[in-house]
């Protein structure tokens, strides 16, 4: 079961890539999006490759919707084995700038939504004997920038703490819980207002000098959900080309490039 399973525009977003890779690994999918047409578009592509699943519309901030999609997964396929919490939004501004209503909305979608989806998924997984949850956080959880979104950073930091709490609480239910922290990946969500110069600057922010994509996040998610990761839980995995360990951002790299 993958939330945020559609793409927000032309190209491949993280939910799209995650869904496709799971299908190629043989998973039967429950694709969840606020707009069913977005998740259905991804499902159509997957079915064109011989995959199988269902597409559902749901508001993950609504507990009734979360319960309904968990029930639908079991009704459709007999069990619920994996949940990928992939929905995330942002709102600009520091704590002195962001309207309270926007702060609350970001927290509801980015953090409460993960709690609600997990609340109804975990009992299904435990009943089946095991399960895996992967929460999509962000390097923004541990790496802030001037002019960034206080609500986004705080919510994504909360995802890491929630992941650890869930991993400890539900380990004896044989449910593993991990999270992925994507770095500056190029997706339809960021492509809308980004120039080629800005895109190249983001690429240079990685010590590898490579641009990250939704597929990089998807492969990490598939691994953490797989039997090969059976002894991994409570982990926050950076998928960022090494930015975190290098502790440098695009401004640092741009300055270094100008000196050479």
Phi and psi restraints in degrees (value plus and minus 20) as a CYANA .aco file:
   2 UNK   PHI    -144.6  -104.6
   2 UNK   PSI     101.2   141.2
   3 UNK   PHI    -110.3   -70.3
   3 UNK   PSI     136.7   176.7
   4 UNK   PHI      41.6    81.6
   4 UNK   PSI      20.9    60.9
   5 UNK   PHI     -98.6   -58.6
   5 UNK   PSI     -29.9    10.1
   6 UNK   PHI    -117.8   -77.8
   6 UNK   PSI     153.7   193.7
   7 UNK   PHI    -122.0   -82.0
   7 UNK   PSI     126.8   166.8
   8 UNK   PHI    -101.7   -61.7
   8 UNK   PSI     -26.1    13.9
   9 UNK   PHI    -191.6  -151.6
   9 UNK   PSI    -190.8  -150.8
  10 UNK   PHI     -79.1   -39.1
  10 UNK   PSI     120.2   160.2
  11 UNK   PHI      89.8   129.8
  11 UNK   PSI    -190.7  -150.7
  12 UNK   PHI    -134.9   -94.9
  12 UNK   PSI      93.8   133.8
  13 UNK   PHI    -108.4   -68.4
  13 UNK   PSI     155.9   195.9
  14 UNK   PHI     -84.0   -44.0
  14 UNK   PSI     -62.9   -22.9
  15 UNK   PHI     -81.8   -41.8
  15 UNK   PSI     -60.0   -20.0
  16 UNK   PHI     -81.1   -41.1
  16 UNK   PSI     -72.3   -32.3
  17 UNK   PHI     -83.2   -43.2
  17 UNK   PSI     -63.5   -23.5
  18 UNK   PHI     -79.8   -39.8
  18 UNK   PSI     -64.8   -24.8
  19 UNK   PHI     -81.6   -41.6
  19 UNK   PSI     -65.4   -25.4
  20 UNK   PHI     -83.6   -43.6
  20 UNK   PSI     -64.0   -24.0
  21 UNK   PHI     -87.2   -47.2
  21 UNK   PSI     -60.1   -20.1
  22 UNK   PHI     -80.7   -40.7
  22 UNK   PSI     -62.6   -22.6
  23 UNK   PHI     -81.8   -41.8
  23 UNK   PSI     -61.4   -21.4
  24 UNK   PHI     -87.4   -47.4
  24 UNK   PSI     -42.6    -2.6
  25 UNK   PHI    -106.8   -66.8
  25 UNK   PSI     -19.4    20.6
  26 UNK   PHI      79.0   119.0
  26 UNK   PSI     -13.5    26.5
  27 UNK   PHI     -94.8   -54.8
  27 UNK   PSI     127.1   167.1
  28 UNK   PHI    -113.2   -73.2
  28 UNK   PSI     113.0   153.0
  29 UNK   PHI    -131.7   -91.7
  29 UNK   PSI     124.0   164.0
  30 UNK   PHI    -136.9   -96.9
  30 UNK   PSI      85.5   125.5
  31 UNK   PHI    -117.8   -77.8
  31 UNK   PSI     100.9   140.9
  32 UNK   PHI    -137.2   -97.2
  32 UNK   PSI     110.7   150.7
  33 UNK   PHI    -170.1  -130.1
  33 UNK   PSI     133.9   173.9
  34 UNK   PHI     -81.0   -41.0
  34 UNK   PSI     -55.6   -15.6
  35 UNK   PHI    -127.6   -87.6
  35 UNK   PSI      96.5   136.5
  36 UNK   PHI     -83.1   -43.1
  36 UNK   PSI     -52.1   -12.1
  37 UNK   PHI     -82.9   -42.9
  37 UNK   PSI     -49.5    -9.5
  38 UNK   PHI     -90.0   -50.0
  38 UNK   PSI     -65.5   -25.5
  39 UNK   PHI     -91.3   -51.3
  39 UNK   PSI     -52.3   -12.3
  40 UNK   PHI     -86.1   -46.1
  40 UNK   PSI     -55.9   -15.9
  41 UNK   PHI     -82.3   -42.3
  41 UNK   PSI     -60.0   -20.0
  42 UNK   PHI     -88.8   -48.8
  42 UNK   PSI     -61.7   -21.7
  43 UNK   PHI     -81.5   -41.5
  43 UNK   PSI     -58.7   -18.7
  44 UNK   PHI     -79.2   -39.2
  44 UNK   PSI     -62.0   -22.0
  45 UNK   PHI     -84.5   -44.5
  45 UNK   PSI     -62.6   -22.6
  46 UNK   PHI     -84.7   -44.7
  46 UNK   PSI     -64.1   -24.1
  47 UNK   PHI     -84.7   -44.7
  47 UNK   PSI     -50.2   -10.2
  48 UNK   PHI     -84.9   -44.9
  48 UNK   PSI     -42.6    -2.6
  49 UNK   PHI    -115.6   -75.6
  49 UNK   PSI     -15.1    24.9
  50 UNK   PHI      76.0   116.0
  50 UNK   PSI     -14.9    25.1
  51 UNK   PHI    -100.9   -60.9
  51 UNK   PSI     156.5   196.5
  52 UNK   PHI    -164.7  -124.7
  52 UNK   PSI     122.5   162.5
  53 UNK   PHI    -199.7  -159.7
  53 UNK   PSI    -193.0  -153.0
  54 UNK   PHI    -151.5  -111.5
  54 UNK   PSI     131.9   171.9
  55 UNK   PHI    -134.5   -94.5
  55 UNK   PSI     110.5   150.5
  56 UNK   PHI    -149.3  -109.3
  56 UNK   PSI     128.2   168.2
  57 UNK   PHI    -118.1   -78.1
  57 UNK   PSI     116.4   156.4
  58 UNK   PHI    -180.6  -140.6
  58 UNK   PSI     130.1   170.1
  59 UNK   PHI    -122.4   -82.4
  59 UNK   PSI      90.0   130.0
  60 UNK   PHI     -92.4   -52.4
  60 UNK   PSI     -26.4    13.6
  61 UNK   PHI    -107.7   -67.7
  61 UNK   PSI     -22.9    17.1
  62 UNK   PHI    -123.9   -83.9
  62 UNK   PSI      94.0   134.0
  63 UNK   PHI     -79.8   -39.8
  63 UNK   PSI     -53.8   -13.8
  64 UNK   PHI     -82.8   -42.8
  64 UNK   PSI     -60.2   -20.2
  65 UNK   PHI     -85.9   -45.9
  65 UNK   PSI     -61.5   -21.5
  66 UNK   PHI     -83.7   -43.7
  66 UNK   PSI     -62.3   -22.3
  67 UNK   PHI     -83.9   -43.9
  67 UNK   PSI     -60.7   -20.7
  68 UNK   PHI     -83.1   -43.1
  68 UNK   PSI     -63.4   -23.4
  69 UNK   PHI     -91.1   -51.1
  69 UNK   PSI     -52.5   -12.5
  70 UNK   PHI     -85.5   -45.5
  70 UNK   PSI     -62.8   -22.8
  71 UNK   PHI     -83.7   -43.7
  71 UNK   PSI     -60.0   -20.0
  72 UNK   PHI     -83.5   -43.5
  72 UNK   PSI     -56.4   -16.4
  73 UNK   PHI     -82.4   -42.4
  73 UNK   PSI     -65.6   -25.6
  74 UNK   PHI     -89.0   -49.0
  74 UNK   PSI     -59.4   -19.4
  75 UNK   PHI     -83.3   -43.3
  75 UNK   PSI     -58.9   -18.9
  76 UNK   PHI     -96.8   -56.8
  76 UNK   PSI     -57.6   -17.6
  77 UNK   PHI    -148.0  -108.0
  77 UNK   PSI     -21.6    18.4
  78 UNK   PHI      70.4   110.4
  78 UNK   PSI     -39.1     0.9
  79 UNK   PHI    -179.7  -139.7
  79 UNK   PSI     147.7   187.7
  80 UNK   PHI    -147.7  -107.7
  80 UNK   PSI      96.4   136.4
  81 UNK   PHI    -129.1   -89.1
  81 UNK   PSI     -53.1   -13.1
  82 UNK   PHI    -157.5  -117.5
  82 UNK   PSI     117.7   157.7
  83 UNK   PHI    -145.7  -105.7
  83 UNK   PSI     106.9   146.9
  84 UNK   PHI    -133.0   -93.0
  84 UNK   PSI      92.0   132.0
  85 UNK   PHI    -109.1   -69.1
  85 UNK   PSI      81.8   121.8
  86 UNK   PHI    -138.5   -98.5
  86 UNK   PSI     -15.4    24.6
  87 UNK   PHI    -102.9   -62.9
  87 UNK   PSI     118.0   158.0
  88 UNK   PHI    -179.8  -139.8
  88 UNK   PSI     120.2   160.2
  89 UNK   PHI    -153.3  -113.3
  89 UNK   PSI     152.4   192.4
  90 UNK   PHI    -157.3  -117.3
  90 UNK   PSI     146.4   186.4
  91 UNK   PHI    -167.2  -127.2
  91 UNK   PSI     110.3   150.3
  92 UNK   PHI     -91.5   -51.5
  92 UNK   PSI     135.5   175.5
  93 UNK   PHI      94.4   134.4
  93 UNK   PSI     130.6   170.6
  94 UNK   PHI     -97.3   -57.3
  94 UNK   PSI    -199.0  -159.0
  95 UNK   PHI     -85.7   -45.7
  95 UNK   PSI     -43.3    -3.3
  96 UNK   PHI    -104.1   -64.1
  96 UNK   PSI     -31.6     8.4
  97 UNK   PHI    -129.2   -89.2
  97 UNK   PSI     -55.1   -15.1
  98 UNK   PHI     -91.6   -51.6
  98 UNK   PSI     110.2   150.2
  99 UNK   PHI     -83.6   -43.6
  99 UNK   PSI     124.8   164.8
 100 UNK   PHI     -78.0   -38.0
 100 UNK   PSI     -57.9   -17.9
 101 UNK   PHI     -83.7   -43.7
 101 UNK   PSI     -57.3   -17.3
 102 UNK   PHI     -92.4   -52.4
 102 UNK   PSI     -57.7   -17.7
 103 UNK   PHI     -77.2   -37.2
 103 UNK   PSI     -68.3   -28.3
 104 UNK   PHI     -82.7   -42.7
 104 UNK   PSI     -58.0   -18.0
 105 UNK   PHI     -87.0   -47.0
 105 UNK   PSI     -63.3   -23.3
 106 UNK   PHI     -82.0   -42.0
 106 UNK   PSI     -63.7   -23.7
 107 UNK   PHI     -84.6   -44.6
 107 UNK   PSI     -58.3   -18.3
 108 UNK   PHI     -85.7   -45.7
 108 UNK   PSI     -63.6   -23.6
 109 UNK   PHI     -96.0   -56.0
 109 UNK   PSI     -68.7   -28.7
 110 UNK   PHI     -98.2   -58.2
 110 UNK   PSI     -48.4    -8.4
 111 UNK   PHI    -139.6   -99.6
 111 UNK   PSI     -73.5   -33.5
 112 UNK   PHI     -82.3   -42.3
 112 UNK   PSI     -58.4   -18.4
 113 UNK   PHI     -79.4   -39.4
 113 UNK   PSI     -59.5   -19.5
 114 UNK   PHI     -86.4   -46.4
 114 UNK   PSI     -60.2   -20.2
 115 UNK   PHI     -82.0   -42.0
 115 UNK   PSI     -65.1   -25.1
 116 UNK   PHI     -87.0   -47.0
 116 UNK   PSI     -63.8   -23.8
 117 UNK   PHI     -81.0   -41.0
 117 UNK   PSI     -62.4   -22.4
 118 UNK   PHI     -88.1   -48.1
 118 UNK   PSI     -56.7   -16.7
 119 UNK   PHI     -75.5   -35.5
 119 UNK   PSI     -59.8   -19.8
 120 UNK   PHI    -114.7   -74.7
 120 UNK   PSI     -38.0     2.0
 121 UNK   PHI    -103.3   -63.3
 121 UNK   PSI     -59.6   -19.6
 122 UNK   PHI     -79.1   -39.1
 122 UNK   PSI     -65.1   -25.1
 123 UNK   PHI     -79.7   -39.7
 123 UNK   PSI     -54.6   -14.6
 124 UNK   PHI     -86.0   -46.0
 124 UNK   PSI     -62.6   -22.6
 125 UNK   PHI     -84.5   -44.5
 125 UNK   PSI     -66.6   -26.6
 126 UNK   PHI     -80.5   -40.5
 126 UNK   PSI     -58.4   -18.4
 127 UNK   PHI     -84.8   -44.8
 127 UNK   PSI     -49.8    -9.8
 128 UNK   PHI    -106.7   -66.7
 128 UNK   PSI     -27.4    12.6
 129 UNK   PHI      87.0   127.0
 129 UNK   PSI     -43.7    -3.7
 130 UNK   PHI    -189.8  -149.8
 130 UNK   PSI     152.6   192.6
 131 UNK   PHI    -196.6  -156.6
 131 UNK   PSI     147.5   187.5
 132 UNK   PHI    -160.3  -120.3
 132 UNK   PSI     115.8   155.8
 133 UNK   PHI    -140.8  -100.8
 133 UNK   PSI     113.1   153.1
 134 UNK   PHI    -142.0  -102.0
 134 UNK   PSI      99.0   139.0
 135 UNK   PHI    -117.3   -77.3
 135 UNK   PSI     111.4   151.4
 136 UNK   PHI    -110.8   -70.8
 136 UNK   PSI      89.6   129.6
 137 UNK   PHI    -116.5   -76.5
 137 UNK   PSI    -154.3  -114.3
 138 UNK   PHI    -191.0  -151.0
 138 UNK   PSI     132.5   172.5
 139 UNK   PHI     -84.0   -44.0
 139 UNK   PSI     -36.9     3.1
 140 UNK   PHI     -83.7   -43.7
 140 UNK   PSI     -33.2     6.8
 141 UNK   PHI     -89.5   -49.5
 141 UNK   PSI     -46.9    -6.9
 142 UNK   PHI    -145.9  -105.9
 142 UNK   PSI     -19.5    20.5
 143 UNK   PHI    -162.3  -122.3
 143 UNK   PSI      78.6   118.6
 144 UNK   PHI    -115.5   -75.5
 144 UNK   PSI     137.2   177.2
 145 UNK   PHI    -149.8  -109.8
 145 UNK   PSI     133.0   173.0
 146 UNK   PHI     -79.2   -39.2
 146 UNK   PSI     119.6   159.6
 147 UNK   PHI      57.1    97.1
 147 UNK   PSI      -9.5    30.5
 148 UNK   PHI    -103.0   -63.0
 148 UNK   PSI    -188.3  -148.3
 149 UNK   PHI    -125.2   -85.2
 149 UNK   PSI      90.6   130.6
 150 UNK   PHI     -80.3   -40.3
 150 UNK   PSI     -59.7   -19.7
 151 UNK   PHI     -85.3   -45.3
 151 UNK   PSI     -62.6   -22.6
 152 UNK   PHI     -84.2   -44.2
 152 UNK   PSI     -69.8   -29.8
 153 UNK   PHI     -79.0   -39.0
 153 UNK   PSI     -64.9   -24.9
 154 UNK   PHI     -84.7   -44.7
 154 UNK   PSI     -62.4   -22.4
 155 UNK   PHI     -86.4   -46.4
 155 UNK   PSI     -60.3   -20.3
 156 UNK   PHI     -92.0   -52.0
 156 UNK   PSI     -50.8   -10.8
 157 UNK   PHI     -85.0   -45.0
 157 UNK   PSI     -58.8   -18.8
 158 UNK   PHI     -82.4   -42.4
 158 UNK   PSI     -52.3   -12.3
 159 UNK   PHI     -82.1   -42.1
 159 UNK   PSI     -60.2   -20.2
 160 UNK   PHI     -84.4   -44.4
 160 UNK   PSI     -65.5   -25.5
 161 UNK   PHI     -85.2   -45.2
 161 UNK   PSI     -60.0   -20.0
 162 UNK   PHI     -82.7   -42.7
 162 UNK   PSI     -61.5   -21.5
 163 UNK   PHI     -78.0   -38.0
 163 UNK   PSI     -66.9   -26.9
 164 UNK   PHI     -84.6   -44.6
 164 UNK   PSI     -62.6   -22.6
 165 UNK   PHI     -83.3   -43.3
 165 UNK   PSI     -61.7   -21.7
 166 UNK   PHI     -87.6   -47.6
 166 UNK   PSI     -58.4   -18.4
 167 UNK   PHI     -81.4   -41.4
 167 UNK   PSI     -62.9   -22.9
 168 UNK   PHI     -90.5   -50.5
 168 UNK   PSI     -63.4   -23.4
 169 UNK   PHI     -88.5   -48.5
 169 UNK   PSI     -51.0   -11.0
 170 UNK   PHI    -138.7   -98.7
 170 UNK   PSI      -8.2    31.8
 171 UNK   PHI     -80.7   -40.7
 171 UNK   PSI     -60.3   -20.3
 172 UNK   PHI     -95.5   -55.5
 172 UNK   PSI     -27.9    12.1
 173 UNK   PHI    -106.7   -66.7
 173 UNK   PSI     -17.4    22.6
 174 UNK   PHI      44.2    84.2
 174 UNK   PSI      15.1    55.1
 175 UNK   PHI    -133.9   -93.9
 175 UNK   PSI      97.2   137.2
 176 UNK   PHI    -110.8   -70.8
 176 UNK   PSI     123.5   163.5
 177 UNK   PHI    -154.9  -114.9
 177 UNK   PSI     101.2   141.2
 178 UNK   PHI    -154.5  -114.5
 178 UNK   PSI     150.7   190.7
 179 UNK   PHI    -158.9  -118.9
 179 UNK   PSI     134.5   174.5
 180 UNK   PHI    -131.9   -91.9
 180 UNK   PSI     116.2   156.2
 181 UNK   PHI    -133.4   -93.4
 181 UNK   PSI      73.0   113.0
 182 UNK   PHI     -87.7   -47.7
 182 UNK   PSI     125.8   165.8
 183 UNK   PHI    -111.5   -71.5
 183 UNK   PSI    -161.3  -121.3
 184 UNK   PHI    -103.9   -63.9
 184 UNK   PSI      49.9    89.9
 185 UNK   PHI    -102.3   -62.3
 185 UNK   PSI     136.8   176.8
 186 UNK   PHI    -120.8   -80.8
 186 UNK   PSI      94.4   134.4
 187 UNK   PHI    -157.0  -117.0
 187 UNK   PSI     149.5   189.5
 188 UNK   PHI     -77.0   -37.0
 188 UNK   PSI     -49.5    -9.5
 189 UNK   PHI     -84.6   -44.6
 189 UNK   PSI     -57.8   -17.8
 190 UNK   PHI    -114.7   -74.7
 190 UNK   PSI     -37.4     2.6
 191 UNK   PHI     -91.0   -51.0
 191 UNK   PSI     -42.8    -2.8
 192 UNK   PHI     -76.8   -36.8
 192 UNK   PSI     -66.4   -26.4
 193 UNK   PHI    -133.0   -93.0
 193 UNK   PSI       5.0    45.0
 194 UNK   PHI    -131.5   -91.5
 194 UNK   PSI     107.0   147.0
 195 UNK   PHI    -100.4   -60.4
 195 UNK   PSI     145.3   185.3
 196 UNK   PHI     -83.7   -43.7
 196 UNK   PSI     -53.8   -13.8
 197 UNK   PHI     -84.8   -44.8
 197 UNK   PSI     -63.2   -23.2
 198 UNK   PHI     -85.5   -45.5
 198 UNK   PSI     -57.9   -17.9
 199 UNK   PHI     -83.3   -43.3
 199 UNK   PSI     -62.3   -22.3
 200 UNK   PHI     -87.8   -47.8
 200 UNK   PSI     -55.7   -15.7
 201 UNK   PHI     -83.2   -43.2
 201 UNK   PSI     -60.7   -20.7
 202 UNK   PHI     -83.8   -43.8
 202 UNK   PSI     -61.1   -21.1
 203 UNK   PHI     -79.8   -39.8
 203 UNK   PSI     -62.3   -22.3
 204 UNK   PHI     -88.2   -48.2
 204 UNK   PSI     -36.4     3.6
 205 UNK   PHI     -91.1   -51.1
 205 UNK   PSI     -34.1     5.9
 206 UNK   PHI    -109.5   -69.5
 206 UNK   PSI     111.7   151.7
 207 UNK   PHI     -76.2   -36.2
 207 UNK   PSI     -47.4    -7.4
 208 UNK   PHI     -95.8   -55.8
 208 UNK   PSI     -38.5     1.5
 209 UNK   PHI      49.0    89.0
 209 UNK   PSI       0.7    40.7
 210 UNK   PHI    -134.6   -94.6
 210 UNK   PSI     126.4   166.4
 211 UNK   PHI    -103.5   -63.5
 211 UNK   PSI     108.5   148.5
 212 UNK   PHI    -100.1   -60.1
 212 UNK   PSI     130.6   170.6
 213 UNK   PHI    -150.5  -110.5
 213 UNK   PSI     153.5   193.5
 214 UNK   PHI     -80.9   -40.9
 214 UNK   PSI     -48.9    -8.9
 215 UNK   PHI     -85.7   -45.7
 215 UNK   PSI     -53.7   -13.7
 216 UNK   PHI     -83.9   -43.9
 216 UNK   PSI     -62.6   -22.6
 217 UNK   PHI     -85.6   -45.6
 217 UNK   PSI     -60.7   -20.7
 218 UNK   PHI     -83.5   -43.5
 218 UNK   PSI     -63.0   -23.0
 219 UNK   PHI     -83.9   -43.9
 219 UNK   PSI     -59.5   -19.5
 220 UNK   PHI     -83.6   -43.6
 220 UNK   PSI     -59.0   -19.0
 221 UNK   PHI     -86.4   -46.4
 221 UNK   PSI     -64.1   -24.1
 222 UNK   PHI     -81.2   -41.2
 222 UNK   PSI     -63.8   -23.8
 223 UNK   PHI     -80.4   -40.4
 223 UNK   PSI     -69.5   -29.5
 224 UNK   PHI     -84.7   -44.7
 224 UNK   PSI     -40.6    -0.6
 225 UNK   PHI    -108.2   -68.2
 225 UNK   PSI     -30.7     9.3
 226 UNK   PHI    -109.9   -69.9
 226 UNK   PSI     143.3   183.3
 227 UNK   PHI     -80.0   -40.0
 227 UNK   PSI     -45.7    -5.7
 228 UNK   PHI     -85.4   -45.4
 228 UNK   PSI     -38.9     1.1
 229 UNK   PHI    -122.8   -82.8
 229 UNK   PSI       7.2    47.2
 230 UNK   PHI     -79.9   -39.9
 230 UNK   PSI     -43.3    -3.3
 231 UNK   PHI    -130.4   -90.4
 231 UNK   PSI       3.0    43.0
 232 UNK   PHI    -139.5   -99.5
 232 UNK   PSI     100.4   140.4
 233 UNK   PHI    -173.0  -133.0
 233 UNK   PSI     130.4   170.4
 234 UNK   PHI      57.5    97.5
 234 UNK   PSI      -4.1    35.9
 235 UNK   PHI    -115.2   -75.2
 235 UNK   PSI     121.7   161.7
 236 UNK   PHI    -130.9   -90.9
 236 UNK   PSI      85.8   125.8
 237 UNK   PHI    -118.2   -78.2
 237 UNK   PSI      93.7   133.7
 238 UNK   PHI     -89.8   -49.8
 238 UNK   PSI     113.0   153.0
 239 UNK   PHI    -145.1  -105.1
 239 UNK   PSI      64.9   104.9
 240 UNK   PHI    -165.6  -125.6
 240 UNK   PSI      -8.5    31.5
 241 UNK   PHI      50.6    90.6
 241 UNK   PSI      -9.0    31.0
 242 UNK   PHI      77.5   117.5
 242 UNK   PSI     -13.4    26.6
 243 UNK   PHI     -80.1   -40.1
 243 UNK   PSI     -60.3   -20.3
 244 UNK   PHI     -83.4   -43.4
 244 UNK   PSI     -65.9   -25.9
 245 UNK   PHI     -92.8   -52.8
 245 UNK   PSI     -47.3    -7.3
 246 UNK   PHI    -101.3   -61.3
 246 UNK   PSI     -40.7    -0.7
 247 UNK   PHI      33.2    73.2
 247 UNK   PSI      28.3    68.3
 248 UNK   PHI    -160.3  -120.3
 248 UNK   PSI     133.5   173.5
 249 UNK   PHI    -139.4   -99.4
 249 UNK   PSI    -193.6  -153.6
 250 UNK   PHI     -81.1   -41.1
 250 UNK   PSI     -54.6   -14.6
 251 UNK   PHI     -83.4   -43.4
 251 UNK   PSI     -60.8   -20.8
 252 UNK   PHI     -81.3   -41.3
 252 UNK   PSI     -68.0   -28.0
 253 UNK   PHI     -86.5   -46.5
 253 UNK   PSI     -57.8   -17.8
 254 UNK   PHI     -85.0   -45.0
 254 UNK   PSI     -59.9   -19.9
 255 UNK   PHI     -84.9   -44.9
 255 UNK   PSI     -64.1   -24.1
 256 UNK   PHI     -81.8   -41.8
 256 UNK   PSI     -60.8   -20.8
 257 UNK   PHI     -83.5   -43.5
 257 UNK   PSI     -57.1   -17.1
 258 UNK   PHI     -88.6   -48.6
 258 UNK   PSI     -48.5    -8.5
 259 UNK   PHI    -100.1   -60.1
 259 UNK   PSI     -35.4     4.6
